[in-house]
Amino acid sequence: MFSIKPKTLHYWYKHELSGYDQEVAAGTWGEKKIAVKVAADTGEVLEEKPVHIAKEENMGTHMTIDEKQIGKKMYTIMTNAQTDKIALLTPTLKVDELSKAIEFVSAKVSNVKSVSCDMSPSYQKFCRETFPTANIVIDKFHVVKHVMDALQQVRRKIKDTIITKIKPEAKKEEPGKEETEWTEAEQTERSRYVLCKMEAEWENDEKRMMSHLFSTYPKLQKAYELTQKIRIWYHKKNIKKHENLLEIELYQWCDDVVASKISEFRAVRKMIEKHQDNIMNYFKEGQTNAKAENMNGKIQRFLANNFGIKDRDFFLYRLSKYFS
């Protein structure tokens, strides 16, 4: 409307209105860095990495930690689960580098009572070393995702078996057969999303389809029942339930996996047994990594609205203003 070129407007915004140049000149932006490579003989810092966000005021009693790809780099983001604000953002996933970065907010580390994360060995080690008195909570959505993936593997194997049995002959129209009738392979493919729903949520046509598939393929039914049991076990009504009762139910589920002899669930059972203590911590307060995933979604939308990253440092500066 005012015949202003987009580049001109962007220049004004960056260098005059945003405060970016002023903060860089004053040393209040980009001054936090960690040494990642030091000369052994002289102690000279050979390589550094920036810590773009490190705010003590955003540290709270309940924190979440997750990774996020911004452009072509991977970042670790620590978010306050109560305020939904970023407390730490740095371009690394390494434990030793994260331990150095957390020193910028070390004054509030002792206040952290609970940390939610995925099953990444690096994040598990970092949380144990940095927050020794805090409860480490394995995010329930990551656990359920592994179980759902095992269920989908069973479905795909059944579908592949059906396809290999079909003879490579030209399809012949059967008299009186409706064009809308689905083949076994097509029904197995359609069940992909139906298996993600609880049985009580199925519609009538879905019930008929799944009844046929379960009667034909009992292994698929057993895999679905195992998936539903772990989802019911994770229901929010079980939060604050006695730990012994929860453990008994979990042990029963593991025994059911062994009895089912479904190979796709063996790795899931071992994973749950390995991280059992941290998985059980979910039921103390019901904390999840939802805030971290929500923050990842916000950053992704911010990336899309800006059509990617042209000036990474200025982008991260704006990110710090909006989300921390």
Backbone hydrogen bonds, N-H to C=O, Kabsch-Sander energy under -0.5 kcal/mol:
donor,donor_aa,acceptor,acceptor_aa,energy
5,K,3,S,-0.5
9,L,5,K,-2.2
10,H,6,P,-2.6
11,Y,7,K,-2.3
12,W,8,T,-2.3
13,Y,9,L,-2.5
14,K,10,H,-2.8
15,H,11,Y,-2.7
16,E,12,W,-2.2
17,L,12,W,-2.1
18,S,13,Y,-2.6
20,Y,14,K,-0.6
21,D,14,K,-0.6
23,E,19,G,-2.1
24,V,20,Y,-2.3
25,A,21,D,-2.4
26,A,22,Q,-2.0
27,G,23,E,-0.9
28,T,23,E,-1.9
29,W,23,E,-1.2
33,K,31,E,-0.6
34,I,49,K,-2.7
36,V,47,E,-2.4
37,K,47,E,-1.5
39,A,44,E,-3.1
43,G,39,A,-2.0
46,L,37,K,-3.0
46,L,44,E,-0.6
47,E,37,K,-1.7
49,K,34,I,-2.3
51,V,32,K,-2.7
52,H,50,P,-0.6
52,H,89,L,-0.8
53,I,89,L,-1.7
55,K,87,A,-2.1
56,E,54,A,-0.5
58,N,55,K,-1.1
59,M,56,E,-1.7
63,M,114,S,-2.6
64,T,79,T,-2.6
65,I,116,S,-2.2
66,D,77,I,-2.0
68,K,75,Y,-2.4
70,I,68,K,-0.6
70,I,73,K,-2.5
71,G,69,Q,-0.6
72,K,70,I,-0.5
73,K,70,I,-1.6
75,Y,68,K,-2.6
76,T,90,T,-2.7
77,I,66,D,-3.0
77,I,75,Y,-0.5
78,M,88,L,-2.7
79,T,64,T,-2.4
79,T,77,I,-0.5
80,N,85,K,-2.7
81,A,62,H,-2.4
81,A,79,T,-0.6
82,Q,62,H,-0.5
84,D,80,N,-2.3
86,I,323,F,-2.6
87,A,78,M,-3.1
88,L,78,M,-1.6
89,L,53,I,-2.2
90,T,76,T,-1.6
92,T,90,T,-2.0
98,L,94,K,-2.3
99,S,95,V,-2.4
100,K,96,D,-1.2
101,A,97,E,-2.1
102,I,98,L,-2.3
103,E,100,K,-0.8
104,F,101,A,-1.6
105,V,102,I,-1.6
106,S,103,E,-1.2
108,K,105,V,-1.6
109,V,106,S,-0.9
110,S,106,S,-0.5
111,N,108,K,-1.1
112,V,109,V,-1.5
113,K,61,T,-2.7
114,S,61,T,-2.1
115,V,135,N,-2.9
116,S,63,M,-2.5
117,C,137,V,-2.2
124,Q,120,S,-2.5
125,K,121,P,-2.3
126,F,122,S,-2.6
127,C,123,Y,-2.6
128,R,124,Q,-2.0
129,E,125,K,-2.3
130,T,126,F,-2.6
131,F,127,C,-2.4
134,A,131,F,-1.2
135,N,113,K,-2.9
137,V,115,V,-3.1
137,V,135,N,-0.6
138,I,136,I,-0.6
138,I,278,N,-1.5
139,D,117,C,-2.5
142,H,139,D,-0.7
143,V,139,D,-1.4
144,V,140,K,-2.7
145,K,141,F,-1.8
146,H,142,H,-1.7
147,V,143,V,-1.8
148,M,144,V,-2.8
149,D,145,K,-2.4
150,A,146,H,-1.8
151,L,147,V,-1.8
152,Q,148,M,-2.3
153,Q,149,D,-1.9
154,V,150,A,-1.7
155,R,151,L,-2.0
156,R,152,Q,-2.6
157,K,153,Q,-2.2
158,I,154,V,-2.0
159,K,155,R,-2.3
160,D,156,R,-2.7
161,T,157,K,-2.1
162,I,158,I,-2.1
163,I,159,K,-2.4
164,T,160,D,-2.2
165,K,161,T,-1.1
166,I,162,I,-0.8
166,I,163,I,-0.7
169,E,167,K,-3.0
177,K,174,E,-1.9
181,E,178,E,-1.2
187,Q,183,T,-2.5
188,T,184,E,-2.2
189,E,185,A,-1.9
190,R,186,E,-2.5
191,S,187,Q,-1.7
192,R,189,E,-1.5
193,Y,190,R,-0.8
194,V,190,R,-0.7
195,L,191,S,-2.5
196,C,193,Y,-0.6
197,K,194,V,-1.5
201,E,198,M,-1.9
202,W,199,E,-1.4
207,K,203,E,-2.5
208,R,204,N,-2.1
209,M,205,D,-2.0
210,M,206,E,-2.7
211,S,207,K,-2.3
212,H,208,R,-1.8
213,L,209,M,-2.3
214,F,210,M,-2.9
215,S,211,S,-1.8
216,T,212,H,-1.8
217,Y,213,L,-3.1
220,L,217,Y,-1.0
221,Q,217,Y,-1.2
222,K,218,P,-2.5
223,A,219,K,-2.3
224,Y,220,L,-2.1
225,E,221,Q,-2.3
226,L,222,K,-2.1
227,T,223,A,-1.8
228,Q,224,Y,-2.4
229,K,225,E,-1.9
230,I,226,L,-1.6
231,R,227,T,-1.7
232,I,228,Q,-2.5
233,W,229,K,-2.3
234,Y,230,I,-1.4
235,H,232,I,-1.5
238,N,235,H,-2.2
239,I,236,K,-1.5
240,K,283,F,-2.9
241,K,238,N,-2.2
246,L,242,H,-1.8
247,E,243,E,-2.4
248,I,244,N,-2.2
249,E,245,L,-2.0
250,L,246,L,-2.2
251,Y,247,E,-2.9
252,Q,248,I,-2.1
253,W,249,E,-1.8
254,C,250,L,-2.2
255,D,251,Y,-2.2
256,D,252,Q,-2.2
257,V,253,W,-2.0
258,V,254,C,-1.9
259,A,255,D,-2.5
260,S,256,D,-1.9
261,K,257,V,-1.0
261,K,258,V,-0.6
262,I,257,V,-0.7
263,S,261,K,-0.8
265,F,262,I,-1.6
266,R,263,S,-1.3
267,A,263,S,-0.6
269,R,265,F,-2.3
270,K,266,R,-2.3
271,M,267,A,-2.2
272,I,268,V,-2.5
273,E,269,R,-2.5
274,K,270,K,-2.1
275,H,271,M,-1.9
276,Q,273,E,-0.7
279,I,275,H,-2.4
280,M,276,Q,-2.7
281,N,277,D,-1.0
282,Y,279,I,-1.5
283,F,280,M,-1.4
284,K,281,N,-1.3
285,E,281,N,-0.7
285,E,282,Y,-0.6
286,G,282,Y,-2.8
293,E,289,N,-2.3
294,N,290,A,-2.6
295,M,291,K,-2.3
296,N,292,A,-2.2
297,G,293,E,-2.0
298,K,294,N,-2.1
299,I,295,M,-2.5
300,Q,296,N,-2.2
301,R,297,G,-2.3
302,F,298,K,-2.2
303,L,299,I,-2.4
304,A,300,Q,-2.3
305,N,301,R,-2.6
306,N,302,F,-1.2
307,F,304,A,-1.4
308,G,303,L,-2.7
310,K,308,G,-0.5
312,R,310,K,-0.6
315,F,311,D,-2.4
316,L,312,R,-2.6
317,Y,313,D,-1.8
318,R,314,F,-2.3
319,L,315,F,-2.3
320,S,316,L,-2.2
321,K,317,Y,-1.5
322,Y,318,R,-2.2
323,F,319,L,-2.6
324,S,320,S,-1.2
